Amino acid sequence: MRQLGGAIGVAVLTSVIVLNGPVSLVAGHTVANLTAYRIAFLTAAAICLCALAFSLSIRDADAASTIPRRGSREEGERRTAPAPAA
């Protein structure tokens, strides 16, 4: 699921840059349009703020079933650990 979120984020930010024009013509030379990149950065910040607001709305009781228990993980690591070499 993380890869999908990253792919959507890159697609959105790339679309923002393309819509604003990634380059501009200054004195007959093409240069990077820094305004487009600033707008993309602000868009990323806005997405982060929306994600923060959404994450704060999740109750602990709802998330409890998705959190792995510490004891079960540590026991699993002990069982799968290789024996020391003699």
Backbone torsions as a table, in degrees:
resi	resn	phi	psi	omega
1	MET	NA	-31.8	179.4
2	ARG	-64.4	-38.1	-178.6
3	GLN	-65.2	-35.9	178.8
4	LEU	-66.7	-42.7	178.2
5	GLY	-62.6	-41.5	177.9
6	GLY	-64.8	-40.3	179.8
7	ALA	-65.9	-40.8	178.3
8	ILE	-66.2	-40.8	178.5
9	GLY	-61.3	-44.7	178.6
10	VAL	-64.3	-40.0	179.5
11	ALA	-64.1	-42.6	179.8
12	VAL	-65.2	-47.4	-178.2
13	LEU	-67.2	-35.9	176.1
14	THR	-65.4	-40.1	177.5
15	SER	-62.8	-39.4	178.4
16	VAL	-63.0	-43.6	179.7
17	ILE	-65.1	-43.6	-178.2
18	VAL	-66.5	-39.0	180.0
19	LEU	-65.7	-30.7	179.0
20	ASN	-88.6	-11.3	-179.6
21	GLY	89.8	108.8	-175.6
22	PRO	-70.9	-21.9	179.1
23	VAL	-133.1	157.7	175.4
24	SER	-136.2	162.9	-177.7
25	LEU	-101.0	117.5	179.5
26	VAL	-125.9	118.8	178.8
27	ALA	52.5	39.2	177.5
28	GLY	82.5	0.9	179.8
29	HIS	-117.9	145.3	176.5
30	THR	-86.4	131.0	178.1
31	VAL	-131.3	160.4	179.7
32	ALA	-64.8	136.2	177.6
33	ASN	-85.3	94.8	-175.6
34	LEU	-65.6	-25.8	177.7
35	THR	-62.4	-39.6	178.9
36	ALA	-62.1	-40.2	-179.9
37	TYR	-72.5	-34.5	176.1
38	ARG	-65.7	-41.7	178.0
39	ILE	-64.9	-38.6	176.9
40	ALA	-63.9	-40.1	178.0
41	PHE	-63.9	-43.5	177.6
42	LEU	-65.5	-34.5	175.7
43	THR	-64.8	-42.2	177.5
44	ALA	-62.8	-39.3	177.7
45	ALA	-64.4	-40.5	178.7
46	ALA	-64.6	-39.4	177.6
47	ILE	-64.2	-40.8	178.1
48	CYS	-63.3	-40.6	178.1
49	LEU	-65.4	-38.7	176.0
50	CYS	-64.3	-41.3	178.6
51	ALA	-65.5	-38.6	177.3
52	LEU	-62.8	-46.0	178.5
53	ALA	-61.7	-40.7	178.8
54	PHE	-66.1	-42.4	-177.7
55	SER	-67.4	-31.5	178.1
56	LEU	-73.4	-16.5	179.4
57	SER	-85.5	-8.4	-179.8
58	ILE	-81.8	126.1	-179.9
59	ARG	-80.8	150.8	179.7
60	ASP	-61.5	-37.3	-179.7
61	ALA	-63.1	-36.1	179.2
62	ASP	-71.7	-34.1	-177.1
63	ALA	-86.3	-13.2	-173.8
64	ALA	-60.0	-34.8	-177.6
65	SER	-71.7	-17.0	-178.4
66	THR	-97.3	-5.8	-177.4
67	ILE	-90.9	123.0	178.7
68	PRO	-69.9	148.6	179.4
69	ARG	-79.9	144.7	-178.4
70	ARG	-68.3	-44.6	-175.8
71	GLY	-60.3	-41.8	-177.5
72	SER	-68.1	-33.7	179.6
73	ARG	-71.6	-43.8	-178.7
74	GLU	-65.0	-39.0	178.1
75	GLU	-65.3	-38.3	178.6
76	GLY	-64.9	-36.6	178.3
77	GLU	-68.9	-35.8	179.3
78	ARG	-66.1	-39.2	-177.8
79	ARG	-70.0	-33.8	-175.2
80	THR	-93.4	-2.4	-178.4
81	ALA	-68.7	136.7	-179.6
82	PRO	-71.6	152.3	178.3
83	ALA	-71.8	144.2	179.7
84	PRO	-65.8	145.3	179.6
85	ALA	-73.8	142.1	-178.5
86	ALA	-90.2	NA	NA
